Amino acid sequence: MTTAFLGPRGTFSEEAALLRAETGDLAAFASFPALVSAVETGLADEAVLPIENSIEGAISTTLDLLIHETTLRITGEIALPVRLFLITAPGVGLPDIRIVTSHPQPFGQCRRFLDRCLPGIEQVAALSTAGAVKDVMESGDLDRAAISTARAAELYGGAILAHDIQDVHTNVTRFVVLAENDALPTGDDKTSLAFRIREDVPGALHHILGELAAENIQMTKIENRPSKGWLGDYIFLIDFEGHRQDAQVARVLDRIRERCSMLKIFGSYPRFPLESLRGSIDTEQSID
Amino acid sequence: MTTAFLGPRGTFSEEAALLRAETGDLAAFASFPALVSAVETGLADEAVLPIENSIEGAISTTLDLLIHETTLRITGEIALPVRLFLITAPGVGLPDIRIVTSHPQPFGQCRRFLDRCLPGIEQVAALSTAGAVKDVMESGDLDRAAISTARAAELYGGAILAHDIQDVHTNVTRFVVLAENDALPTGDDKTSLAFRIREDVPGALHHILGELAAENIQMTKIENRPSKGWLGDYIFLIDFEGHRQDAQVARVLDRIRERCSMLKIFGSYPRFPLESLRGSIDTEQSID
């Protein structure tokens, strides 16, 4: 079993893939389309792609791949808190640090920690969070620290000096797992699909959502993407609770199909227990 | 009357601002937040911001400014086809060209034209489409061409050698105009708003869209953005036909408000006649 992820190693994407593939192999690929091709051609059995971040919103590259480019199914989801760490060579202490290095984005995400604990320190940009740790460890310098993931510290032999230094503790990225087939029902599942409503039918979207409401099915997300045709012509993406093999979901899908000019089911898969993250994040916030 | 736009001059943002401010002054600002501050502080009377592209989708920076950062109102909208031109010094012909320069994005958007009419030509990156024309004109070289806007050709004295060289002829960007107050009713208006539904009310979004359907009000767009709180906690943005001073729209707004934990009306403004663009773009496509 091989799980493909967006490289390089030591990033949040690898952390998500590790959660998925505890006993299998990982393979890094350089782009989102490469991940899809890897599974389609048998280079990998499944691929982990970020689809949504709680601060930045939808990751449209992944949505557009699902809509336009592949018949792979969503077979699972993973939600991963974005946790950032201050990483140095072993034995280095806070007063030793003269330079902090990271990808530009984490500097902005750790502003409060940097202002409080490393005020006025020199900041040097790196190509990735993982690369920042690699640079620090390979340089042998004892006055440099990296802002990065716990996984990168582990990979390159860095020591974690401070944990959870990000300003926002509810920053979570959701990943989907793509494979040839979606998952069997577990009793706690979600279904994702895309559709295009028939043009010029007033209230068409309202009627489609009404089909879900009539079966008491909880919608967890609604999104749109341009059809890439005319401005204002959208493809809607919805997630809702239940598996497409459930009788009531199957009924709703049949009824929705009649109202759409296009319907593409991305798959049914076990719901990730978001509430399990909530506990740990709330604790961190109360310490903050 | 001063209209602020995202600089530099010669970009599509300036073209949109020119459509708006035929008789007024234009002022370039360096970022989206700067445009908002310019109007809030009286440096400008209104600001033009891109909000949606027919290929790329929503421009989330603009949506988040409207949701979180400002009480400015949407007072108008402009839809502008993304038209790209091959621009040289006057008198230069196609066989003279050895180098083409532009921002990296337009190279990808004009691949077919470049493959057909300038195969194998050297491509040199510039910081912006407008900067590309400036570079070509200031260099005095007669073997260089820029891919850019008609406005940039005009500003820097370039000659248009070929027009509408973009692969996709339905690529349209929609801009909103922000000001202290929204617009008076014209009889052909749109209203934009954001809301957050009460948590854990199944079908809440369906009921809100039902209020629009019950009054026969056509929704033209629905979008979501993360609330920036917990993953899965969204703010919905909808556009629909009608002005908030219309009796039926006012009734719907009252009813929606009851179902929301937050409701923010971005404004009512004259609808841009998209169908006027459709004619000209369809003609271009039939020539293609």
Chai-1 contact restraints between the chains, C-beta under 6 A:
chainA,res_idxA,chainB,res_idxB,connection_type,confidence,min_distance_angstrom,max_distance_angstrom,comment,restraint_id
A,S54,B,P226,contact,1.0,0.0,6.0,A-B,restraint_1
A,S54,B,L231,contact,1.0,0.0,6.0,A-B,restraint_2
A,I55,B,K228,contact,1.0,0.0,6.0,A-B,restraint_3
A,G57,B,S60,contact,1.0,0.0,6.0,A-B,restraint_4
A,G57,B,R225,contact,1.0,0.0,6.0,A-B,restraint_5
A,G57,B,P226,contact,1.0,0.0,6.0,A-B,restraint_6
A,S60,B,G57,contact,1.0,0.0,6.0,A-B,restraint_7
A,T170,B,W230,contact,1.0,0.0,6.0,A-B,restraint_8
A,V172,B,L231,contact,1.0,0.0,6.0,A-B,restraint_9
A,P202,B,Q218,contact,1.0,0.0,6.0,A-B,restraint_10
A,G203,B,A213,contact,1.0,0.0,6.0,A-B,restraint_11
A,H206,B,L209,contact,1.0,0.0,6.0,A-B,restraint_12
A,H206,B,G210,contact,1.0,0.0,6.0,A-B,restraint_13
A,H206,B,A213,contact,1.0,0.0,6.0,A-B,restraint_14
A,L209,B,H206,contact,1.0,0.0,6.0,A-B,restraint_15
A,G210,B,H206,contact,1.0,0.0,6.0,A-B,restraint_16
A,A213,B,G203,contact,1.0,0.0,6.0,A-B,restraint_17
A,A213,B,H206,contact,1.0,0.0,6.0,A-B,restraint_18
A,Q218,B,P202,contact,1.0,0.0,6.0,A-B,restraint_19
A,R225,B,G57,contact,1.0,0.0,6.0,A-B,restraint_20
A,P226,B,S54,contact,1.0,0.0,6.0,A-B,restraint_21
A,P226,B,G57,contact,1.0,0.0,6.0,A-B,restraint_22
A,K228,B,I55,contact,1.0,0.0,6.0,A-B,restraint_23
A,W230,B,T170,contact,1.0,0.0,6.0,A-B,restraint_24
A,L231,B,S54,contact,1.0,0.0,6.0,A-B,restraint_25
A,L231,B,V172,contact,1.0,0.0,6.0,A-B,restraint_26
